[in-house]
Amino acid sequence: MTVATGNLIDFNMIAAKITRIYIFLRRMVRSEDAGVDFGLWKSFIKADLICPLDLHSGRVARRPGLLTRKHDDWQATEVLTFNLRTFDPSDPVKYDFAYTGMV
């Protein structure tokens, strides 16, 4: 919390909670045979999902050039999702595990 600037909200904590929400949405909307995603919510469209972004996934996404922004913020999330849509516009979030699994 940055008390010196008068901000009483810890934005890092909010970002972490938003990332968890996007991971939850991914699990509930997408379905796959590997059993990682449940696919229980059939009324949602996979193409509308946003790729979850945290410190690790942001760092890994920068290696192959999927992300060029230096900060892991909302704009970076939009850029990453946009770049993943070039591979598969109907399901861009399916690449989440592939690029975060790179070491």
HELIX and SHEET records of a PDB file:
HELIX    1   1 PHE A   11  VAL A   29  1                                  19    
HELIX    2   2 LYS A   46  ASP A   48  5                                   3    
HELIX    3   3 LEU A   55  ARG A   62  1                                   8    
HELIX    4   4 TRP A   74  ARG A   85  1                                  12    
HELIX    5   5 PRO A   92  TYR A   95  5                                   4    
HELIX    6   6 ASP A   96  THR A  100  1                                   5    
END                                                                             
